[in-house]
Amino acid sequence: MSLTSLRRSGRPGDEDAVPGMPPAQHPFWSRLESPLSTYYLLVAVVAALMLIGLIMVLSASSVASLRNGGSSYTVFLKQAQFAVLGVLACVVASRLPTLAWRRLAIPLLLVAVGLQALVFTPLGFAVLGNRNWLRLGPIQVQPSEIGKLAIVVYGAAVLATKRRLLRQWRHAIVPLLLPSGALLVGLVLLGRDLGTALVLLAILAGLLWAAGVSARLFGLAGAVGALGVAALVLVSGNRMSRLNQWLSCTDVHQCWQSEHGRYALADGGLSGLGLGASREKWLWLPEPHNDFIFAIIGEELGIGGTLMVLVLFALLALACYRIVLRTDDPFVRVATAGVMTWVLVQAMINIGSVIGALPVIGVPLPLVSSGGSALVTTLFALGMVISFARNEPACRRALAARPKVVSRSLAVFTARRTRGTRAARGTRR
């Protein structure tokens, strides 16, 4: 029997399940290959993660907000304000052309280094032992978040310019690793924020890998970075304590946060206790709306809620990876890989700390945890990636044709209304 006759003889829709049909002809894959699919996927995933974050910040922070400020909505309202600011930043970033991003590379790095240096002036202050914050009037800023974006944009600009010379180590080490790696990461480490420094080093690794540097240079840089991190852990009593608590928890008071994070996940089980019904947020689990918000998601929404968050991050990685594969612009490729590394590595560190796969390092869950600087900067960086998706030639043509489709649809409705009016007048006569 031929393929055509088999399609005609079956029920409607059976042709989608015909053995041997090329995947590209399946309706699902054809929609996925649409020139607008990457753009819409990015926008949808970013919006979904931010919405989940706002809902869970409201739930997880309600008890602590009520105790500290007399209102259950204090932390949430502040986070909502930063979300509005972040969305505006994302929209502006999504409209910037690629050339504008390349021109912002050096100014962004200078601003990031300058703000990070201000941490060690009277404007700076420490939070939980890490001196990584600035108090600028009524607002508090974490300059290392701006540093993440600066490393991505500056690194992509340098590696795109030097792409034909990257086989020679000095063309990658001198212009990239010295000003961004040694200077910016060094300032963050001077403030004792190892978690943020690890994310910055991971971003540098992602940039170098996407740029195609030699395996020897990549391995050498990785070995030096690993030895440096190990030395920083060994010379710090606080970091060694966290490592020992992760390896073997002999005193529940020493690993209180990680233990109660796992208690929250265990209480949630398959279906969860229900939105707002967390028990651990009643001052049992420290930082429930920040570093350990994933535990509250698992407690209130169950395994379904945690899997939903993981799937959304996987879809975000898929969208970024599609841009990396499809673009011919080396700057776009490296910058997108840098943002993808930033978000995914930070998410893996955060979730790994919550579930006990990693020691408690203290980094927020991107787009979900409470924190204004992190939310605004991450949305701005993802807006840059959205601009890359918008500027793909096929996507740009499809978006340019969209107003014509809308106008034709409105014209159809107008024509129908005109015919209806004429028919009514004829009936009256």
Secondary structure, DSSP 8 states (H G I E B T S, - for coil): --HHHHHHHS-TTGGGG-TT--GGGSHHHHHHTSTTHHHHHHHHHHHHHHHHHHHHHHHHHHHHHHHHHS-TTHHHHHHHHHHHHHHHHHHHHHTS-HHHHHHTHHHHHHHHHHHHHHTTSTTEEEETTEEEEEEETTEEE-HHHHHHHHHHHHHHHHHHHTTTSTTSTHHHIIIIIIIIIIIIIHHHHHTT-HHHHHHHHHHHHHHHHHHT--HHHHHHHHHHHHHHHHHHHHT-HHHHHHHHHHH----TTTTHHHHHHHHHHHHHTTT-S-TT--STTTTTSSSTTTTTHHHHHHHHHHHHHHHHHHHHHHHHHHHHHHHHHH---HHHHHHHHHHHHHHHHHHHHHHHHHHTSS-------TTTSS-HHHHHHHHHHHHHHHHHHHTSHHHHHHHHHHHHHHHHHHHHHHHHHHHHHHHHHHHH-
